[in-house]
């Protein structure tokens, strides 16, 4: 069964307004509803990673994220934290997080791997070309799928050398993170090639600019486009999808799982 990761953003400038929360109480209410709607994981972020976004300071990120994680820790879902900073990860894990979603693929902070090893939590290694501030400035690949596979090979080897349990590693090809529209479409077409790496795949296409570019729609009108990318991702081997609209995408995922024979049904 495909796992659903719901997105909670504590940064006021995150690209999808409906994912933003302004307080731990609001985060708890939103996360509780997401779980009722079908979420298995809740991903909490304190810094926007939209194209062109500038980084915030460590203390700001911690102030935004840790109180929210503390409030969510008792919920029946895996609490993930979207951060590349080791100290934020350490504090969030102490507050109850059980997954670290690192958009830099463990490259952003030399201490991150050690924090994950010490805590024994799951981690997501994501591919990104450059930084959020620079990633969409004419991204170039020899072959986007082959290049990302090589990146994952190297990062998995690094993680294992660092002491991270291979069974705790997820991979995310990073849709929209240093990719053109055609790069993203090619990733969707050939997503199944990443299955050869032997690690579960997390895919995050929800409401992203690729959908806006193809359909000519603003961010608030990309639900159907997101549904198409979620269904294709699952058909191509995604183990989890990171989404904003949990209820709708949980239904898309369940229907796709049924088509694939992943569910018991009458």
matplotlib code that plots the C-alpha trace (Angstrom):
import matplotlib.pyplot as plt

x = [0.0, 1.3, 2.1, 0.8, 3.0, 1.1, 2.9, 2.9, 4.8, 5.6, 7.4, 5.2, 6.5, 6.0, 4.8, 1.4, -0.6, -2.9, 0.0, 1.0, 0.3, 0.9, 1.0, 1.5, -2.2, -3.1, -0.5, -2.0, -5.5, -4.3, -2.2, -5.1, -7.3, -4.6, -4.4, -8.1, -8.0, -5.4, -1.9, 0.6, 3.4, 3.4, 6.4, 7.1, 9.2, 10.4, 12.1, 10.7, 12.5, 10.6, 12.7, 14.5, 13.9, 16.6, 17.6, 16.5, 18.7, 19.1, 17.4, 14.4, 14.0, 14.2, 11.7, 9.3, 9.7, 10.4, 7.2, 5.1, 6.9, 6.3, 2.6, 2.4, 4.6, 1.7, -0.2, -0.6, 1.7, 5.4, 6.6, 9.1, 11.1, 12.2, 15.6, 19.3, 20.6, 21.9, 21.0, 17.4, 17.3, 18.7, 16.2, 13.3, 14.2, 14.4, 10.9, 9.5, 10.4, 11.2, 12.3, 14.6, 13.8, 17.0, 16.7, 20.5, 20.9, 23.1, 25.4, 24.2, 25.6, 28.6, 27.0, 23.6, 24.6, 25.9, 22.6, 20.7, 23.0, 22.8, 19.0, 18.4, 15.6, 14.6, 16.1, 15.2, 18.0, 16.7, 18.4, 18.8, 20.9, 22.3, 20.3, 16.7, 18.0, 19.9, 18.5, 16.3, 19.0, 19.4, 19.8, 21.8, 22.2, 23.9, 20.9, 18.7, 17.8, 21.2, 22.8, 20.4, 21.0, 24.7, 24.0, 22.0, 24.6, 27.2, 24.9, 23.7, 27.4, 28.2, 25.3, 26.2, 29.9, 28.7, 26.8, 23.3, 21.3, 20.5, 17.0, 16.3, 17.1, 14.5, 15.2, 13.5, 14.5, 13.6, 10.9, 11.3, 14.6, 16.9, 14.9, 13.2, 9.7, 11.1, 13.5, 10.5, 8.4, 11.3, 11.7, 8.1, 8.3, 11.4, 10.8, 10.8, 14.5, 15.3, 13.7, 17.0, 18.7, 16.7, 15.4, 11.9, 11.0, 9.3, 7.9, 6.8, 5.1, 2.2, 1.0, 4.5, 5.4, 5.7, 1.9, 1.4, 3.6, 1.9, -1.7, -1.2, -2.7, -1.9, -0.9, -4.5, -5.8, -3.4, -5.4, -6.2, -2.6, -1.3, -3.6, -2.3, 1.3, 0.5, -1.2, 1.7, 4.3, 2.6, 2.3, 6.0, 7.0, 6.7, 6.3, 5.1, 3.8, 4.3, 1.1, -0.7, -4.3, -4.3, -7.9, -8.0, -4.6, -5.2, -8.2, -6.1, -3.4, -5.9, -7.5, -4.1, -3.1, -6.2, -5.5, -2.0, -3.4, -1.9, -5.2, -7.6, -11.1, -14.3]
y = [0.0, 3.4, 5.6, 9.2, 12.0, 15.2, 18.5, 21.0, 24.2, 26.6, 29.0, 31.9, 32.0, 28.3, 28.2, 26.4, 28.7, 26.0, 24.0, 26.8, 26.8, 29.6, 27.9, 24.4, 24.3, 24.9, 22.3, 19.7, 20.3, 20.2, 17.0, 15.3, 16.0, 14.8, 11.5, 11.1, 11.8, 9.0, 10.4, 7.9, 10.5, 14.2, 16.3, 19.4, 22.2, 25.4, 26.9, 27.3, 25.4, 26.9, 28.1, 31.3, 31.0, 32.3, 30.3, 31.3, 31.1, 28.0, 29.5, 30.6, 27.1, 25.5, 27.9, 27.2, 23.4, 22.0, 23.2, 21.8, 18.4, 18.3, 18.8, 16.1, 13.5, 11.5, 11.2, 7.9, 8.8, 9.1, 12.6, 13.7, 17.0, 18.6, 20.0, 19.9, 21.3, 18.7, 20.7, 21.2, 17.5, 16.7, 18.9, 17.6, 14.0, 14.7, 16.2, 13.1, 13.1, 9.7, 10.7, 13.4, 14.6, 16.2, 18.1, 18.2, 14.5, 14.6, 17.2, 20.4, 19.7, 17.4, 16.4, 15.3, 11.7, 11.3, 12.7, 10.1, 7.3, 8.2, 8.4, 5.4, 7.3, 7.0, 9.5, 10.7, 11.4, 13.8, 15.0, 18.7, 20.5, 23.6, 25.3, 26.5, 30.0, 28.9, 25.5, 26.7, 28.8, 26.8, 23.2, 20.9, 17.1, 14.6, 12.4, 13.4, 9.9, 8.4, 11.4, 11.1, 7.3, 8.0, 10.6, 8.1, 5.4, 7.7, 9.0, 5.6, 4.5, 7.6, 7.0, 3.4, 4.3, 6.9, 4.2, 4.7, 1.5, 0.9, -0.2, 3.3, 5.1, 6.5, 8.1, 11.1, 12.2, 15.8, 16.8, 20.6, 20.9, 21.9, 20.4, 21.8, 20.8, 18.2, 16.9, 16.4, 14.6, 12.3, 11.5, 10.5, 8.3, 6.5, 6.5, 2.7, 2.7, 3.9, 0.6, -1.1, 0.8, -1.3, 1.5, 2.8, 5.9, 9.0, 11.3, 14.9, 16.4, 18.0, 21.3, 22.0, 24.3, 21.5, 21.1, 24.8, 24.9, 22.0, 23.0, 26.8, 27.0, 28.8, 26.9, 26.8, 25.0, 22.1, 19.4, 17.3, 17.7, 16.5, 13.5, 12.5, 12.7, 10.8, 8.0, 7.7, 7.8, 4.9, 3.0, 3.5, 2.3, 5.1, 3.7, 7.1, 10.4, 13.7, 15.8, 18.9, 17.7, 14.5, 13.4, 13.6, 12.1, 9.3, 8.4, 8.6, 6.4, 3.8, 3.5, 3.2, 0.6, -1.4, -1.4, -2.7, -5.4, -4.0, -4.0, -6.6, -5.7, -7.3]
z = [0.0, -0.9, 2.0, 2.1, 3.5, 4.3, 4.2, 7.1, 6.6, 9.5, 7.1, 6.1, 2.6, 1.6, -2.0, -1.3, 1.1, 2.4, 3.7, 6.1, 9.8, 12.2, 15.6, 17.2, 17.9, 14.3, 13.3, 15.6, 14.2, 10.6, 11.2, 13.0, 10.0, 7.6, 9.5, 9.4, 5.7, 5.1, 5.9, 7.3, 7.7, 8.5, 7.1, 9.1, 7.5, 8.8, 5.8, 2.3, -0.4, -3.3, -6.3, -5.4, -1.6, 0.7, 3.8, 7.3, 10.4, 12.5, 15.5, 13.4, 12.0, 15.4, 16.9, 14.0, 13.9, 17.4, 19.2, 16.4, 16.5, 20.3, 19.7, 17.0, 18.7, 20.1, 16.9, 15.0, 12.2, 11.5, 12.1, 9.6, 9.6, 6.4, 7.3, 6.2, 9.5, 12.0, 15.1, 13.9, 13.3, 16.7, 18.5, 16.4, 17.1, 20.8, 20.5, 18.7, 15.0, 13.5, 10.0, 8.6, 5.1, 3.8, 0.5, 0.3, 0.4, 3.5, 1.9, 3.6, 7.1, 7.9, 11.2, 9.8, 9.1, 12.7, 14.1, 12.1, 13.2, 16.9, 16.8, 14.5, 12.6, 9.0, 6.5, 3.0, 0.6, -2.0, -5.1, -5.7, -8.3, -6.5, -3.8, -3.6, -4.4, -7.5, -8.6, -11.4, -13.2, -16.4, -14.9, -17.2, -17.1, -19.4, -18.7, -15.8, -14.8, -15.2, -13.4, -10.4, -10.2, -10.0, -7.3, -5.3, -5.7, -4.2, -1.4, -0.3, -0.1, 1.9, 4.3, 4.9, 5.5, 8.0, 9.9, 8.7, 8.5, 4.8, 5.8, 7.1, 3.8, 1.5, -1.9, -3.5, -7.0, -6.2, -8.7, -9.3, -7.5, -10.3, -13.1, -16.2, -17.2, -19.6, -16.9, -14.6, -17.2, -18.1, -14.4, -14.2, -17.4, -16.1, -12.4, -12.3, -13.1, -9.5, -8.2, -9.1, -6.2, -3.7, -1.5, -1.2, -3.2, -2.0, -4.7, -4.3, -7.3, -5.5, -7.0, -8.4, -11.2, -13.7, -13.4, -13.8, -16.8, -18.6, -17.8, -17.6, -14.2, -10.9, -7.8, -6.4, -9.5, -9.8, -8.0, -11.1, -12.5, -9.2, -9.2, -12.6, -11.4, -8.2, -10.1, -12.6, -9.8, -8.0, -11.2, -11.8, -8.4, -5.8, -2.2, -0.8, -2.1, -0.5, -0.9, 0.2, -0.5, 1.6, 1.3, -2.5, -3.1, -0.6, -2.7, -5.9, -4.3, -3.0, -6.5, -8.1, -5.5, -6.3, -10.0, -9.2, -7.0, -3.8, -1.9, -0.7, -2.1, -3.0]

ax = plt.figure().add_subplot(projection="3d")
ax.plot(x, y, z, "-o")
ax.set_aspect("equal")
plt.show()
